[in-house]
Amino acid sequence: MKDEVTVKLPRKLAEFLSKELTRLLSILFGCRHSRYSFPQRSKVDGKDYVSCLDCGKSHEYVIGVGLTETTDFSFNQKGELPNA
C-alpha cells in the first residue's frame, strides 16, 4: 500500500494563496475579457464603452460594429477618464 501525505493549510492561508495565485495568473496571461456589461455612454467624452465583468477594464464600443480593437481605457471611480 502506498503511503499518502495530506497537508491541511489553515483556511486564511489557503484563501490568501488562492487569491495570490489568481492574481499572478492574471498578470502573466491577462484577462480573456469574455463577459461584458451592456454598452454605456460616457458623460465625459460621449463615447460608448463596455466593461469586462471579470476584471473591470473598459473598452470602447461602437454601436452596430462592436468592440474596437485598438482602444482600451479605464475610468476612475467618478466615471471619468483619468486624463480628461
C-alpha positions as CSV (number, residue, x, y, z in Angstrom):
1,M,0.0,0.0,0.0
2,K,1.3,3.4,-0.9
3,D,1.6,6.0,1.9
4,E,0.0,9.3,1.1
5,V,0.8,12.6,2.8
6,T,-2.0,15.1,3.1
7,V,-1.2,18.6,4.2
8,K,-4.0,20.8,5.5
9,L,-3.5,24.5,5.4
10,P,-5.2,27.0,7.7
11,R,-8.3,28.5,5.9
12,K,-6.9,32.0,5.8
13,L,-3.6,30.9,4.3
14,A,-5.4,28.8,1.7
15,E,-7.6,31.8,0.7
16,F,-4.6,34.1,0.5
17,L,-2.7,31.6,-1.6
18,S,-5.7,31.1,-3.9
19,K,-6.1,34.9,-4.3
20,E,-2.4,35.5,-5.0
21,L,-2.3,32.6,-7.5
22,T,-5.3,34.0,-9.3
23,R,-3.6,37.5,-9.4
24,L,-0.3,36.0,-10.6
25,L,-2.0,34.1,-13.4
26,S,-3.9,37.3,-14.4
27,I,-0.7,39.2,-14.6
28,L,1.0,36.6,-16.7
29,F,-1.8,35.7,-19.0
30,G,-4.2,38.7,-18.6
31,C,-8.0,38.6,-18.6
32,R,-9.7,37.0,-21.5
33,H,-12.5,39.6,-21.4
34,S,-15.2,37.1,-22.2
35,R,-18.0,38.6,-20.2
36,Y,-19.0,42.3,-20.8
37,S,-21.6,44.7,-19.4
38,F,-24.2,46.3,-21.7
39,P,-22.8,49.3,-23.7
40,Q,-22.9,52.6,-21.7
41,R,-22.2,56.2,-22.8
42,S,-19.5,58.2,-21.1
43,K,-20.6,61.5,-19.7
44,V,-17.1,62.9,-20.3
45,D,-16.4,62.3,-24.0
46,G,-19.8,60.9,-25.2
47,K,-18.2,57.6,-26.4
48,D,-19.8,54.3,-25.8
49,Y,-18.0,51.6,-23.8
50,V,-18.4,48.2,-22.3
51,S,-16.7,46.9,-19.1
52,C,-15.3,43.5,-18.5
53,L,-17.3,41.9,-15.7
54,D,-14.3,39.9,-14.6
55,C,-11.5,42.5,-14.3
56,G,-13.4,45.8,-14.7
57,K,-11.4,47.1,-17.6
58,S,-13.3,49.3,-20.0
59,H,-13.2,49.1,-23.8
60,E,-14.6,51.4,-26.4
61,Y,-17.7,50.1,-28.1
62,V,-19.2,51.2,-31.4
63,I,-23.0,50.6,-31.7
64,G,-23.6,48.4,-34.7
65,V,-20.0,47.4,-35.0
66,G,-19.0,46.1,-31.6
67,L,-15.7,46.4,-29.8
68,T,-12.9,48.4,-31.4
69,E,-9.6,46.6,-31.4
70,T,-7.3,49.5,-30.5
71,T,-9.0,51.4,-27.7
72,D,-8.6,50.1,-24.2
73,F,-9.2,52.6,-21.4
74,S,-10.2,52.7,-17.8
75,F,-12.4,55.1,-15.8
76,N,-11.7,56.4,-12.3
77,Q,-14.3,55.9,-9.5
78,K,-16.1,59.1,-10.6
79,G,-16.7,57.6,-14.0
80,E,-14.2,60.0,-15.7
81,L,-11.3,59.2,-17.9
82,P,-8.0,59.6,-16.0
83,N,-6.6,62.2,-18.4
84,A,-9.8,64.0,-19.1
